[in-house]
Amino acid sequence: MPTSAKYLLIGSVETYSGKSATVLGLSHQLKQKGLDIAYGKPLGTCLNAAGETILEEDVQFITHSLQLPENRVAQTLLALNEVTVQKRLRGEDTTNYQQSLVQQYLQIPRGDLVLLEGAGDLSEGNLFGLSLLQVAATLDADVLLVHRYKSLLSVEALLSAKQLVGDRLIGVVINEVPAEQLEVGNNLLRPFLEQQGIPVLAMLPKSDLLRSVSVGELVKQLNAEVLCRSDRLDLLVETLAIGAMNVNSAVKYFRKRRNKAVVTGGDRVEIQQAALETSTQCLILTGKLPPPAFILNRAEELEIPILSVDLDTLTTVEIVDRAFGQVRVHEPLKVECIRQLMSEHFDIDRLLSQLGLNPAAALS
């Protein structure tokens, strides 16, 4: 084969586990070590269609963040959505995507290491020959799995993944470990996984900032009307509070939460007032009732956007909750945060020795 680059495929057992964030943090460390890296995401999931080409938002963002030249970015081969699945099922799309993989991803010399972002979970992309295992086999890639910690039961998903991925699995990153679980994670989970032949390259503590959602993203998801401070939609919301109690309880409750979005009725003026005087990033008013002028004026002064939604409280909370679970890392603050977390907790030297890459040689 005309390329000597190694391939590292970053995958996950379930969607929204933190693959893009891991790619960002990892590639930053690799570049600091002097390695010439390339990047690609064979299967696209968050897309902008621009004419005939598939513009993958994560690919654009990572290319830009890492300042990768064009010849170091491999094209996304396929957009995964209802339309492409239907075409495949009807037999209208008979493309051999594994052949396309070989042509697009193996033919061009690509530096020392190609980082590939895998599909959402282990089965996604199977219909097209582009699942994690299929891509790994086609490109002879090593696999790094990213897994979001839920409890010690996370061990089961990782054991199953090891059985499927086999010797290609060169390590796992366990992320979003709550502070109070870090000790048991390091003293119990990590040694057990190591004994099972699953190297734990990082246990990343949970970060409210990384799980945060911009006010602008909430506007989009809720289809909300912005009543004031549309210039502050870049504010990041870390927690959600519901203003449904009496005002004294609300004040105590609001004081405990930082950088929050408060969901309350458009008629609950005293709750709105209490929210504005604590650490609030936006007010979300339900029931399409406009707030009084003095609330709008105070929000203007404090630079807190007020959103109005044509939804009930329960639906609003469900949508906001879902947005927290599907966060992207496209804000500069988050990029900085993930770089810091990875440089503190990720064992880059162990990864490089497992890949057989000598950064000193790469530098010379």
C-alpha positions in Angstrom: 0.0 0.0 0.0 1.3 3.4 -0.8 1.0 4.9 2.7 2.9 4.2 5.8 0.5 6.1 8.1 -1.1 4.3 11.0 -4.9 4.5 11.5 -6.6 5.1 14.8 -10.4 4.8 14.8 -12.2 6.5 17.6 -15.5 4.9 18.3 -18.1 4.4 21.0 -20.6 1.9 22.3 -23.4 4.4 22.2 -24.1 7.8 20.6 -23.1 11.1 22.2 -20.3 9.6 24.3 -17.7 12.3 23.5 -15.9 11.1 20.4 -15.4 14.6 18.8 -14.2 16.0 22.1 -11.7 13.1 22.4 -10.5 13.7 18.8 -10.0 17.4 19.6 -8.1 16.8 22.8 -6.0 14.0 21.5 -5.0 15.6 18.2 -3.9 18.7 20.1 -1.5 16.5 22.2 -0.3 14.6 19.2 0.5 17.9 17.4 2.4 19.0 20.5 4.5 15.8 20.3 5.4 16.8 16.7 3.3 14.2 14.9 1.9 14.9 11.4 -1.7 14.0 11.7 -4.7 13.7 9.4 -8.4 13.3 10.1 -11.5 11.9 8.6 -15.0 10.8 9.4 -16.2 8.3 6.8 -19.8 8.3 7.9 -21.4 11.7 8.3 -24.2 12.3 10.8 -24.5 16.1 11.3 -24.6 17.6 7.9 -24.9 20.7 5.9 -25.6 20.0 2.2 -23.7 22.4 0.1 -24.4 21.7 -3.6 -23.3 18.1 -4.3 -20.7 17.8 -1.5 -21.4 16.6 2.0 -20.1 19.1 4.5 -19.9 17.4 7.9 -20.1 20.0 10.7 -17.8 18.1 13.0 -15.3 17.6 10.2 -15.3 21.3 9.4 -15.0 22.3 13.0 -12.1 19.9 13.8 -10.3 20.8 10.5 -10.6 24.5 11.5 -9.6 23.9 15.2 -6.5 21.9 14.3 -5.7 24.1 11.3 -5.2 21.0 9.1 -4.3 21.5 5.5 -6.7 20.2 2.9 -4.5 17.2 2.0 -4.7 16.0 5.6 -8.5 15.8 5.7 -10.3 12.8 4.2 -13.7 13.2 2.7 -16.9 12.0 4.3 -18.2 9.2 2.1 -21.9 9.2 3.0 -24.5 11.1 5.0 -26.4 8.8 7.2 -30.1 9.8 7.2 -33.6 8.6 6.2 -33.1 9.4 2.5 -29.8 7.5 2.1 -31.1 4.5 4.1 -34.2 4.3 1.9 -32.1 4.5 -1.3 -29.9 1.6 0.0 -33.0 -0.5 1.0 -34.6 0.0 -2.4 -31.4 -1.0 -4.1 -30.9 2.4 -5.7 -27.6 2.8 -4.0 -25.3 -0.1 -4.7 -22.0 1.7 -4.0 -19.3 -0.4 -2.5 -18.3 1.9 0.3 -15.5 -0.3 1.5 -13.9 0.1 -1.9 -14.4 3.9 -1.6 -12.8 3.8 1.8 -9.7 2.1 0.3 -9.6 4.6 -2.5 -10.1 7.8 -0.5 -8.5 6.8 2.8 -5.5 4.6 1.8 -4.3 6.1 -1.5 -3.0 9.4 -0.3 0.0 9.7 2.0 -1.3 11.0 5.2 1.5 11.8 7.7 2.3 9.7 10.7 -1.2 9.0 12.0 -4.7 9.3 10.7 -7.4 9.9 13.3 -10.8 8.6 12.2 -14.0 9.3 13.9 -16.3 6.3 13.9 -20.0 5.9 13.7 -22.3 6.7 16.7 -22.3 3.2 18.1 -21.0 -0.3 17.1 -23.8 -1.1 14.7 -24.4 2.3 13.0 -23.3 2.2 9.3 -23.5 -1.6 9.0 -26.0 -1.3 6.1 -23.3 0.5 4.1 -20.2 -1.5 5.2 -19.1 1.5 7.3 -19.7 0.3 10.8 -16.8 0.7 13.3 -15.7 -3.0 12.9 -16.0 -2.8 9.1 -14.0 0.4 8.8 -11.3 -1.0 11.2 -11.0 -4.2 9.2 -10.9 -2.4 5.8 -8.2 0.1 6.9 -6.4 -2.2 9.4 -7.0 0.4 12.1 -6.5 0.3 15.8 -9.6 1.2 17.9 -9.9 3.6 20.8 -13.3 3.5 22.5 -14.8 6.5 24.3 -17.5 5.6 26.9 -19.6 7.9 29.0 -19.6 6.7 32.7 -23.0 6.0 34.2 -22.1 3.7 37.1 -19.8 0.7 37.7 -22.2 -1.2 35.3 -20.3 0.7 32.5 -18.0 -2.3 32.8 -20.5 -4.5 31.0 -20.7 -2.4 27.8 -16.9 -2.3 27.7 -16.5 -6.0 28.1 -19.0 -6.7 25.3 -17.1 -4.2 23.1 -13.8 -5.9 23.8 -15.3 -9.2 22.7 -16.5 -7.6 19.4 -13.4 -5.5 18.6 -10.9 -8.0 19.9 -7.1 -7.3 19.5 -7.7 -4.1 17.6 -8.9 -2.4 20.8 -5.9 -0.5 22.1 -7.6 1.4 24.9 -10.6 3.1 26.3 -11.4 6.6 27.5 -14.0 6.7 30.2 -15.4 10.2 30.5 -17.9 12.2 32.5 -17.0 10.4 35.7 -18.7 12.3 38.6 -16.1 13.6 41.2 -17.5 11.3 43.9 -17.0 8.3 41.6 -13.4 9.0 40.6 -11.9 7.0 43.4 -14.0 3.9 42.9 -13.4 4.3 39.1 -9.6 4.4 39.6 -9.3 1.8 42.3 -11.9 -0.8 41.2 -12.9 -0.3 37.6 -9.6 0.6 36.1 -7.6 -2.4 37.5 -10.4 -4.8 36.6 -10.5 -3.6 32.9 -6.7 -3.7 32.7 -6.8 -7.4 33.8 -9.3 -8.1 31.0 -6.9 -6.7 28.5 -8.6 -3.3 28.1 -6.1 -0.5 28.7 -7.7 2.5 30.4 -5.9 5.5 28.8 -8.0 8.1 30.6 -10.7 8.6 33.2 -12.0 12.1 32.6 -13.9 13.9 35.4 -17.3 15.2 34.6 -17.3 18.9 33.6 -20.4 21.1 33.7 -18.9 23.3 31.1 -18.5 20.5 28.6 -22.1 19.5 29.1 -23.3 23.0 28.7 -25.6 24.2 25.9 -25.5 27.7 24.4 -28.6 29.8 24.7 -28.6 30.0 20.9 -28.9 26.2 20.7 -31.9 26.3 23.1 -33.6 28.9 20.9 -33.2 26.6 17.9 -34.4 23.4 19.7 -37.3 25.2 21.4 -38.2 27.2 18.3 -38.3 30.1 20.8 -38.9 33.8 20.3 -36.1 36.0 21.7 -37.6 38.9 23.7 -34.4 40.6 24.6 -30.6 40.4 24.4 -30.4 38.5 21.2 -26.7 39.6 21.2 -26.0 37.2 24.1 -27.1 33.9 22.7 -23.5 32.6 23.0 -23.9 32.4 26.8 -23.5 28.8 28.0 -26.1 27.1 30.2 -24.8 24.5 32.6 -28.0 23.6 34.6 -31.7 23.8 34.3 -34.1 25.1 37.0 -37.9 25.0 37.0 -39.6 27.9 38.7 -42.9 26.3 39.8 -42.6 26.7 43.6 -43.3 29.7 45.9 -40.9 32.6 45.7 -39.0 32.0 49.0 -38.3 28.4 48.0 -37.4 29.5 44.5 -34.7 32.0 45.8 -33.0 29.3 47.9 -33.2 26.8 45.0 -31.9 29.3 42.4 -28.9 30.4 44.6 -27.6 26.8 44.6 -27.4 26.6 40.8 -24.8 28.2 38.6 -25.2 29.4 35.0 -28.7 28.1 34.7 -31.7 28.4 32.4 -34.9 29.0 34.3 -38.2 27.7 32.9 -41.2 29.3 34.4 -44.7 30.6 33.3 -45.0 34.0 31.6 -47.3 35.0 34.4 -44.9 34.1 37.3 -43.4 37.6 37.6 -42.0 37.2 41.1 -40.2 34.0 40.0 -38.8 35.7 37.0 -37.5 38.5 39.2 -35.8 36.0 41.6 -34.2 34.2 38.7 -32.7 37.4 37.2 -31.0 38.3 40.5 -29.1 34.9 40.7 -26.6 33.2 38.3 -29.0 32.9 35.3 -28.0 32.7 31.6 -31.5 32.8 30.2 -35.2 32.9 31.2 -37.5 30.6 29.3 -41.1 31.7 29.6 -43.9 29.2 28.7 -47.5 29.8 27.7 -46.7 32.6 25.2 -47.4 35.3 27.9 -45.2 38.4 27.6 -43.4 39.5 30.8 -44.0 43.0 32.2 -41.8 45.9 31.0 -39.8 46.1 34.2 -38.7 42.5 33.9 -37.5 43.1 30.3 -35.7 46.2 31.3 -33.9 44.4 34.2 -32.9 41.5 31.9 -31.6 44.1 29.4 -29.4 45.7 32.1 -28.1 42.3 33.3 -27.6 41.0 29.8 -29.8 38.0 30.3 -31.8 36.8 27.2 -35.5 36.1 27.7 -37.0 33.4 25.5 -40.7 32.9 24.9 -42.0 29.5 23.9 -45.4 28.2 22.7 -45.1 25.1 24.8 -46.0 23.8 28.3 -43.4 23.5 31.0 -43.1 19.7 30.8 -42.4 19.7 27.1 -40.0 22.6 27.4 -38.0 20.8 30.1 -37.9 17.6 28.1 -36.5 19.4 25.0 -33.9 21.3 27.1 -32.9 18.0 28.9 -32.4 16.3 25.5 -30.2 19.2 24.3 -27.9 18.7 27.3 -27.5 15.0 26.3 -26.5 15.9 22.7 -24.0 18.6 23.3 -21.4 19.5 20.6 -18.0 21.0 21.5 -18.1 23.8 19.0 -17.4 26.6 21.4 -13.9 27.9 22.0 -14.3 27.7 25.8 -15.2 24.0 25.5 -12.2 23.3 23.2 -9.9 24.8 25.8 -11.6 22.8 28.5 -11.3 19.4 26.7 -7.6 20.1 25.9 -6.9 20.8 29.5 -8.8 17.7 30.7 -7.0 15.4 28.2 -3.6 16.8 28.9 -4.1 16.2 32.6 -5.7 12.8 32.5 -4.9 11.1 29.1 -1.8 8.8 28.9 -0.5 9.9 25.5 2.9 8.2 25.8 1.2 4.9 26.5 -1.0 5.3 23.4 2.0 6.2 21.2 4.0 3.2 22.4 1.0 0.9 21.7 0.7 2.4 18.2 4.4 1.9 17.7 4.9 5.6 17.1 8.1 7.3 18.3 7.4 11.0 18.5 11.1 11.8 18.8 11.7 10.2 15.4 8.7 12.2 14.1 10.4 15.4 15.3 13.8 14.8 13.8 
